[in-house]
Amino acid sequence: MHQPYEEQNATVYQAPMLYVAVFYAILAAWTVIFVPLIIKKFVDGQISTVLFLVTVGLFSFSWYWSLGIFYKAVNDSNDTMRLVGFRRSIHLNFRDIFMVEGPPAPMFLGFIRFALENEKAYMFFYKKKSLTIILRAIQASNPEIQFKRISL
């Protein structure tokens, strides 16, 4: 597959698509199973309108948040990184990252969290050499950054 010009000389980390697909398949299965059940209970009068609306809101927020998880990081040589997700892409300067936090248990799968000034960015985590290179570049550019539960 042909990579865009900006990625040809960059370090690119991409979570395995099977991992990403399984995550969203589980979320879709959860939705397909429980949404009709909640609708049926609402129609039958077993739950109140408020509980129904709260449940629909939680499902909507779950999907909104989940589609905001980044699956790709592109690091060029200028201390910047682009995080790519299904809902959006963001460009970051390494100096904008205050903390990088790995999964709660030492594992090769999970999520990595980048603490930024006004938000937190989550990315699918899979232990790969390209991710280690990007994290080391972040650490070299910003020595005061905190790394939690991640070994470089």
Buried (B, 14 or more C-beta within 10 A) or exposed (E): EEEEEEBEEBBBBBBEEEBBEEBBEEBEEEEEEEEEEBBEBBEEEEBEEEEBEEBBEEBEEEBEEBEBBBBBBBBBEEBBBBBBBEEEEBEBEBBBBBEBBBBEEEEEBBBBBBBBEEEEBBBBBBBBEBBBBBBEBBBEBBEEBEBEBBEE
